[in-house]
Amino acid sequence: MADRALRGMRLGTQSMERTQGMDLAERRDVFYDCPNGHVLTFPFAMEADVPLSWECHCGALALLRDGEQPAPQEERHQRTHWDMLMERRTIEELEELLEERLGVLRASRGA
């Protein structure tokens, strides 16, 4: 068994293929500028589509240097219970309902 063991090999971490005679794709460095002053550099293949933004390690959104800026996305307003209520009722209707319910409550207490 010892003659078949692969001693000293790091299986899975190194390729057993030779790089001789292989042509790698042409690469270019792409720069992203973070609003916090960080500069990110990534190698991309020449024919690869380069994204307009990249998340920086600080969490901010770094934008492509010398690239067109992405269109700002419209932030959606989160609707509250009050907003949904106001879509169905007017203030006058709500005041009328309040008086009606207060009358029922007062009648049940005997006041």
C-alpha positions as CSV (number, residue, x, y, z in Angstrom):
1,M,0.0,0.0,0.0
2,A,2.8,2.4,0.8
3,D,4.1,2.2,-2.8
4,R,0.8,3.5,-4.1
5,A,0.3,6.4,-1.6
6,L,0.7,9.9,-2.9
7,R,3.1,11.3,-0.3
8,G,3.8,14.9,-0.1
9,M,1.0,15.9,-2.6
10,R,-1.5,18.6,-1.8
11,L,-4.4,17.2,-3.6
12,G,-6.9,19.7,-4.8
13,T,-4.6,22.7,-4.3
14,Q,-2.4,22.3,-7.3
15,S,-3.0,21.4,-10.9
16,M,-1.1,18.6,-12.4
17,E,-1.3,20.1,-15.9
18,R,1.8,21.8,-17.3
19,T,1.5,25.4,-18.4
20,Q,4.0,25.0,-21.2
21,G,2.5,25.6,-24.6
22,M,-0.6,27.2,-23.2
23,D,-1.8,30.7,-24.3
24,L,-3.6,32.6,-21.6
25,A,-6.3,35.1,-22.6
26,E,-5.1,38.7,-23.0
27,R,-5.8,40.7,-19.8
28,R,-6.3,44.3,-18.9
29,D,-6.4,45.9,-15.5
30,V,-9.6,47.6,-14.5
31,F,-9.7,50.2,-11.8
32,Y,-12.6,51.0,-9.4
33,D,-12.6,54.1,-7.2
34,C,-14.3,53.9,-3.8
35,P,-15.9,57.0,-2.3
36,N,-13.8,56.4,0.8
37,G,-10.6,56.7,-1.1
38,H,-9.8,53.1,-1.8
39,V,-8.7,52.0,-5.3
40,L,-9.6,48.5,-6.4
41,T,-7.7,46.8,-9.3
42,F,-8.9,43.7,-11.0
43,P,-7.6,41.8,-14.1
44,F,-10.2,41.1,-16.7
45,A,-10.0,39.3,-20.0
46,M,-10.0,41.7,-23.0
47,E,-13.4,40.3,-24.2
48,A,-15.0,40.2,-20.8
49,D,-17.9,42.5,-19.9
50,V,-16.8,44.8,-17.1
51,P,-19.3,45.7,-14.5
52,L,-19.9,49.4,-13.8
53,S,-19.6,49.0,-10.0
54,W,-18.0,46.7,-7.5
55,E,-18.5,46.4,-3.8
56,C,-15.4,47.6,-1.9
57,H,-14.0,45.8,1.1
58,C,-15.3,48.6,3.3
59,G,-18.8,48.0,2.1
60,A,-19.2,51.1,-0.1
61,L,-20.0,50.9,-3.8
62,A,-16.8,51.5,-5.9
63,L,-17.5,52.9,-9.4
64,L,-15.6,52.1,-12.6
65,R,-12.9,54.6,-13.3
66,D,-13.4,56.4,-16.7
67,G,-16.7,54.6,-17.1
68,E,-20.3,55.8,-17.4
69,Q,-22.0,56.2,-14.0
70,P,-24.9,53.9,-13.3
71,A,-28.3,55.5,-13.3
72,P,-29.5,56.3,-9.7
73,Q,-32.2,53.9,-8.6
74,E,-35.4,55.3,-7.3
75,E,-35.9,54.4,-3.7
76,R,-39.3,53.0,-2.9
77,H,-41.1,54.6,0.0
78,Q,-42.2,51.9,2.5
79,R,-45.9,52.1,3.0
80,T,-47.1,52.3,6.6
81,H,-50.4,51.2,8.1
82,W,-51.4,54.9,8.1
83,D,-50.6,55.2,4.4
84,M,-52.7,52.2,3.5
85,L,-55.6,53.5,5.7
86,M,-55.5,56.9,4.1
87,E,-55.9,55.2,0.7
88,R,-59.2,53.8,1.8
89,R,-60.6,56.5,4.1
90,T,-60.7,60.2,4.5
91,I,-60.1,62.1,7.7
92,E,-63.8,62.9,7.9
93,E,-64.8,59.2,7.6
94,L,-62.2,58.3,10.3
95,E,-63.6,60.9,12.7
96,E,-67.1,59.6,12.1
97,L,-66.0,56.0,12.8
98,L,-64.2,57.1,15.9
99,E,-67.3,58.9,17.3
100,E,-69.4,55.8,16.5
101,R,-67.0,53.4,18.3
102,L,-66.7,55.8,21.2
103,G,-70.5,55.9,21.5
104,V,-70.6,52.0,21.6
105,L,-67.8,52.0,24.2
106,R,-69.6,54.6,26.4
107,A,-72.9,52.7,26.1
108,S,-71.3,49.5,27.2
109,R,-69.9,51.2,30.3
110,G,-73.2,52.8,31.2
111,A,-71.9,56.4,31.0
